[in-house]
Every structure is written in structure tokens, then in C-alpha cells.
Amino acid sequence: MKKEDITIQKMNENNIKYAIQIASSLVHKPNKAMWFTPAALEKMKLEFNEYNGYIAYLNNNPVGFISYKLKKGNLDITWIGVKEALHNCGIGTRLINRILQEARDNQIASIDVETLTAHHADENYKKTIAFYKSQGFEEFKISKDKDSDKWDILTMRKSIK
């Protein structure tokens, strides 16, 4: 796969379905922990219509997505996902780079993203944290999940220079 085989398009009402399909492929399955719960998928379906985002295509096939919201001086990544078979192929990096450009275009000082802390049993969260660190994000703060008292939320931040 070459870098030029990956294209990024703005998420819109016509291609949101691809983000939902990709996210659905990353939902927990019996005996296999994945990245999203069924409840998270339902939340995504609502939020994709509220937030901005992008879809990544590999040779015109949808393979990844990222959504975000702009706040005063900050951009929050709300959801990101890449088809599991294509992890470590540069698709997530391309999506993050597109968000970086969006932040620069809007004179945003930093990008934040939330994930679960690494001490959770699921290895996927350790991979997620490692991915964000590889993109220049640093651990910023840990807080309790407002929807569940069993999770700790790690906020990671990347300053825009």
C-alpha cells in the first residue's frame, strides 16, 4: 500500500454510513474484546450527525474515520476507527494529520482525545494509547468516567505549534 492510495474525504450525510460500518466492525464480540461497546456505537450514530469528521478511503474503499468537535481554542477528537486488518498501515496517521491541518486552519492551540487508561484489562487500550503517543499526544489528565464508575478516562493532548 502506498501513501497515495489513501484519500481523505469530509464526512457528510452520504458517507456517514461508512463510518458506522467501520465502527460496527470494531464492536466487542463474544470472547473478543474490541474497541467499542454496543452503547458506544449507538452514541456514535447520534454524534456523527452533530460533529465534523473525515472518512479515509483505500483505493476508493472506506477503511477509517475520525470525528471531532471544535471548542474555544481547542479541538476534541470524539471518535476514531480503522478497520482492524489495516491497523499499522498509516491510515490513522493520515486521519490525525488531517485533523492537525484542521486545527491549524482554525488557529487551534491543542487537540485533545479521551480513551480509557492503560490499567484496564483490555490490551486494545494500551495499543490506542501507544498510537496517540506515536502521533505526539501526551498524557494530560486522568478522570472518572461520568457514565460509569468502573472506568478511568485518560485525556491526551497534542499542542499545535
C-alpha positions in Angstrom: 0.0 0.0 0.0 1.3 3.4 -1.0 0.5 6.7 0.8 -1.2 8.0 -2.3 -3.6 5.0 -2.2 -5.2 6.6 0.9 -7.6 9.5 0.4 -9.4 11.5 3.0 -12.9 13.0 2.4 -15.1 15.2 4.6 -17.7 13.2 6.5 -21.2 14.1 5.2 -24.7 12.7 5.2 -23.9 10.5 2.2 -20.8 8.8 3.7 -21.6 8.7 7.5 -22.9 5.2 6.8 -19.3 4.1 6.1 -18.1 5.4 9.4 -20.9 3.4 11.2 -20.0 0.2 9.2 -16.3 0.5 10.2 -17.2 1.2 13.8 -19.6 -1.7 13.8 -16.7 -4.0 12.8 -14.8 -2.8 15.9 -17.6 -3.5 18.4 -17.0 -6.1 21.2 -17.9 -9.6 20.2 -18.4 -12.7 22.4 -14.9 -13.8 23.6 -13.2 -11.0 21.7 -12.6 -7.5 23.2 -12.6 -4.8 20.6 -12.6 -1.0 20.8 -16.3 -0.1 21.1 -19.2 -1.3 23.1 -22.7 -1.5 21.5 -23.7 1.5 23.6 -20.7 3.5 22.2 -21.8 2.6 18.6 -25.3 3.9 19.3 -23.8 7.1 20.7 -21.6 7.4 17.6 -24.6 7.2 15.3 -26.1 10.2 17.0 -22.9 12.2 17.3 -21.7 11.7 13.7 -24.6 14.0 12.7 -23.5 16.7 15.2 -19.8 16.7 14.8 -17.4 17.2 11.9 -15.3 14.4 10.6 -13.5 12.6 7.8 -13.6 9.2 6.1 -10.4 7.5 4.9 -10.5 5.5 1.7 -8.0 3.0 0.5 -8.4 2.5 -3.3 -11.9 4.1 -3.0 -12.9 1.6 -0.2 -13.8 3.2 3.1 -11.4 2.0 5.8 -11.3 4.6 8.6 -13.0 7.6 10.2 -12.4 10.4 12.6 -14.9 12.8 14.2 -14.2 15.9 16.2 -15.8 19.0 17.7 -14.3 22.4 17.9 -14.3 24.3 21.2 -12.9 27.6 22.1 -9.2 27.3 21.3 -9.3 23.5 21.3 -10.3 20.6 19.1 -11.6 17.4 20.7 -11.3 14.1 18.8 -14.6 12.3 19.6 -14.2 9.0 17.7 -11.6 7.4 15.5 -11.5 3.9 14.0 -9.7 2.0 11.3 -10.6 -1.5 10.1 -8.7 -3.9 12.2 -6.9 -5.7 9.3 -5.5 -2.3 8.3 -4.0 -1.2 11.6 -0.4 0.0 11.4 -0.8 0.8 7.7 -0.7 4.6 8.1 -4.5 5.3 7.9 -4.9 6.5 11.4 -1.9 8.7 10.9 -3.4 10.2 7.8 -6.6 10.9 9.7 -4.7 12.6 12.6 -2.7 14.7 10.1 -6.0 15.9 8.5 -7.2 16.9 11.9 -3.9 18.7 12.6 -4.4 20.7 9.4 -8.0 21.5 10.5 -6.6 22.7 13.9 -4.0 24.9 12.2 -6.6 26.3 9.8 -8.8 27.3 12.7 -5.9 28.6 14.9 -6.5 25.9 17.5 -3.9 25.7 20.3 -4.3 22.0 21.1 -6.1 18.7 20.2 -7.5 16.5 23.0 -8.6 12.9 22.9 -10.1 10.7 25.6 -9.5 7.0 26.0 -9.5 4.5 28.8 -6.4 4.3 31.0 -3.9 1.6 30.3 -4.6 -0.3 33.5 -7.8 -1.7 32.1 -7.6 -5.4 31.3 -8.2 -4.9 27.6 -5.0 -4.7 25.6 -6.7 -2.6 22.9 -6.5 0.5 25.1 -2.7 0.1 25.5 -2.5 -0.1 21.7 -4.7 3.0 21.5 -2.5 5.0 23.9 0.6 3.9 22.1 -0.9 5.1 18.8 -1.7 8.5 20.2 1.8 8.8 21.7 3.3 7.9 18.3 1.3 10.9 17.0 2.8 13.3 19.5 0.0 13.2 22.1 1.0 13.3 25.8 -0.9 12.2 28.8 -2.7 15.2 30.2 -5.1 14.1 32.9 -7.0 11.2 34.4 -10.6 11.5 35.5 -13.5 9.2 36.4 -16.0 8.3 33.6 -19.1 10.3 34.2 -21.3 7.4 32.8 -19.6 4.6 34.7 -17.7 4.5 38.0 -15.6 1.5 36.9 -13.5 3.3 34.2 -10.8 5.9 34.4 -10.6 8.2 31.5 -7.2 9.4 30.1 -7.2 12.7 28.3 -4.3 13.0 26.0 -3.2 16.3 24.4 -1.2 17.4 21.4 -0.1 21.1 21.4 -0.2 22.7 18.0 2.8 24.7 17.1 
